[in-house]
Structures are given as structure tokens and as C-alpha cells.
Amino acid sequence: MKFLKTFVRHTLRDHNYRHLRRLNNAQYKEIMLRNAIPDSPCDGESDWLSYWQRFGVKVSPRQYRVFHHYIGSNRHIVPEEVCNCFIEPVLCPEELRGPYLDKNFFDRLLPHGFLPPTVCRRMDGHFYNADYQPIALDDQLLITLLDGFSAVIVKPSFNSTQGDGVELFQLDDDGRWYASTDHKPLSVALLKARWSGDFIMQQAVSQSAFTAQFNPSSVNTVRLAVYRSVADDRCHLLGSILRIGGDGSIVDNVHMGGRFVGIKPDGSLGNTLFSQYAEPSPLMQTYPYLQSSHIPEWDAIVAFGNEVCSRIPHHRLLALDIALDTDNKPRLLEFNIQFFSTWFFQYTSGSAFGDYADEIIEYCLKNNPTRILRY
């Protein structure tokens, strides 16, 4: 029975790998066309292929060619599908992901003040208050729970990737709550109609003046890649970027018109903005009136990220989305333990695994099946 389960799991993984490789090849071909990147061998490519094919898979050189265009030769440039299928399952075991994928679970994991305050939540079809006490939510109670708030965000507690299902509700001058997208009044019936599954309602973060200068309509977040080392069991920053929403958008997702810029180890921003297709534009030309290009309270943000990482005991590789409030204090919006989005960092600074690339890769090689996959 154990052999059968292992066989099925590996077969599904292999199928998923081939599927992701096809999707990524098409994506990176589009990036090459948009940025006039030659789809031909480049410096260090043979070494890179040999390095990554140790996982027993066929690796397309296209990703290397794209990232080489931006950051130069680097054998540690991570192929997305290898990360998804062979690295994430080792560092973030699939059988232990369960509750960690549920945003309604975050308040159970993290200390008070780490997250935006919760108004209410729906879990398994039932309503609860911020303290997980069951409530019979009606419009009157909803307005009571909203007392003291002026804007809230509602989002699915599962699978709100790329900003899907995220909506802003605001309080108008007449004391009425309405949806920012279509101005429909907030009610329990509207919540049930728009979110068929579980969701969480939280205070909308009033963002730092620093992040607001890039785009005031969206809460622009710092994405930290954090790794809890298999060698010393301490949390380490691998890389970071600033995500900026598109004009008029309430989310900073790059797939919805947003852009991103790398953050250097000292907290200062890089010189180049990127779109989802890696189309570059100069930061200072795009924002000529930028008052500062250094993330405020950077050391506190890194320490915050490491503290969050230390409180996620079953998973070692996390991507954290952090907002800065008006006092420049970090607030965690979410953490990700799958689909690590290595590409963010590999346009801006280097390998997504930074100084820990060899440690991560060697550990995952040792803890993955060694059979050769046929493609």
C-alpha cells in the first residue's frame, strides 16, 4: 500500500511538472518577444542545465536565458517548475499545509498586532467574530461589529491569489457602508452573494506615506522571501521586492497592472521597475517626485519577517506580504507556503534563494526520490 501511494504521488508530481514546464515555456517565450531577448544559448547555460537536471528532470533553458539577460550568469537561477514540484514539497510538506493555507487561521498563529484587526469571519459556512466565537450575523450585528472602522477588506480565506475576490468597503459621510467597485450597500446578503465560500473581513490598512507615494489607491506591500535554515534552524532573509498597484487598483498584484522593484539588502530600492512581462522602466523617471527611495524602518521589517517565519513551525520557505501602516509599522497581510514566485527576485537581484541556494538545493536533492523521470 505504501508503494502504491508513493507511486501515485510521484506520478501526479511528474504530470504537474510537465504541465508547469509547458506553461512556463510559453510565458517566458512571450517575455523574450516583448523584451527582444535572444532565445539562444548564453554564457553559463550548460553549467546551469547540468546543475538543475540533477533532480532527474528535463529543464528548459528558456528561463535561464531570460534571467541571464537581467542579472547575468548564475547557476543558482531557480526554474519555477523545479521549485514548485521538488523544492516546495520538501521545505513545505504538502501533508502539513492544511490550516496554514487558511487566512482565518492566521490569528491563531500570530501575536496580537501582527495582522490587521479582524471584524468577522466565515469558516465552514458559519460566522464568527474576531475571537472565533460563533455569532448569528445579521445586518444590525454587522454594523455593530464595524463600529470604529472606516474601511474594511473582505477576501476569501483560501485561494485569493492574484487579488481574486478581494473587495474594499468604505464608510461614507452619511454613515453608510458601500462597496468601492459598484457602490452597492454592505449587507449580510451581499457578503453571502459575493463570497460563496469562507472569507475574512479585516480593517483596511491605512498605509505609510512612503508606500502611498507610489500609488495611493492600493496598499503597496513589501514581499519578503524568508527561509528557516535546515542547518541552523534560524530564519534568514533571501530577497525582497516592493509591489506597487496599477492606477486605480485596490490591490498591488502585478498580474492586474501592477509593477515591482527590487529592494537592496540595506532597504534602498533598485533603479528599475518591472511589469509582469519584465518590461523595465527607470524608477526615478516613473516617479520623478519621489521623496525617498529607502524603505522606512527596514531593520524592523526584516526582524518582523523573521519572527513570522519562526512561528510557522512546519514550513521553511515562506513569501510574506507586508504592509506598512501610517506609523511605518509592519502588518502581515498574508504568508505563502506554495507557488513561491521565484521570478520576482530573479529579475532584480539574483537567485531567489540568495546565499542559501546550495544549502536548499542539496537538502532537497537528498530528500527527493532519485529515480530518473522520462520525458
Steps between C-alpha positions, in 0.01 A plus 500: 500500500784741584661427163171569322453833679855601416454400137179702469656804669804490272287449189290804588812703570652401166182594316488832683864567414445447129188719510680784680799474268274548196326799658827660607659446160213688337520777761874549458473492122261794527744682727780442249290644217399808699855575612697392191686229691668244270375143546848360451773354724675747728791506741474245783202318353658154478614516861150613605333215314732242657443647845120483488459176306636323805136490609448244223290726278536669168548873560429754229777762458250773415463626858876519539529702180241748621647554846855501364394804297428689824741366764773322305641150535388320816468121534260553793227661289201291607269344237144564620370150435792342687427723797128416491540124460827408671595772747176632648369147584817432700529832683122543533358145518165474324349277768564773761370800305129468591419775752797714392322566169200647682525872574245451776765294682757781509357663814555169680868493401620856542505747788252786529606792282677295234189499277238763415212480751230249403133606493342160437559180307318208341643155555342180370188700419457644851564856621740585782626819659865602523548273803360192322176511695197389292255778417159522332603769254227732377519855366457660839779295660722562197468876544576459871815303422607770253481773763831686511606397148489719190614249236521120491629237263313176433692215338467123464681320778624249242645559152490878472799489266551789258250708694202283402193565714655788695264793551512828688202637694496858627292714733352809333426837661142392569610199703420243230732221396544433128713296262773701329450320167128553439381699806256228606414526871672254731269237645515139612307406185765670285779317683330166442436583135858606419689246711352154473780351708687602812631855534654744744409867553786714629574865552646653184854610578558875479839483339824682562563828322804329350307222325205729415726722287522223239125442466244623755209279388673171588675388817848449357682220677845372574545138390760325713640157415597337828665162560541305826829323449527122514853555634450740791117515525513880496301723266686690228395757242556372145373799301242777489301717263245781521171430319312799360138494382379632167322834480159477667549140617444405864747209477869510416498183294736508205261294287237772534709787368740536792878522496784411732848619587780324681607594852871494577636343823522845662131574428551736208309445178655387175509725196257306279129421509368185333161394364378140505670457161830639634462820301737740677459869572726732703373556853590868522363574154168337593488675838695826451361650820594206720592640841688190615611172347592330826246279677439652846573287807661238279678312780171476691327358191767232455480411870120484469528265202739272686267495802204397281713228342600364840132457590422276200661182634417254222624707206841642416447705182258791522402802293358773723289794385548784745330841508635802685243696697501876553758459777719287270431192710478171308168318474485154344234468232579140417773239476542249220636147535448396138553657156800689629526734196875470462487727194441816704849487644680368194425810296631730769785355706610141434394148592170487687683295766775754552798391709318180599456358151748212532371406845138493382567316177728235652252433780210465257700273271577275794137490610341443159467164322806433285333312216545653157180632345447441129378784275 
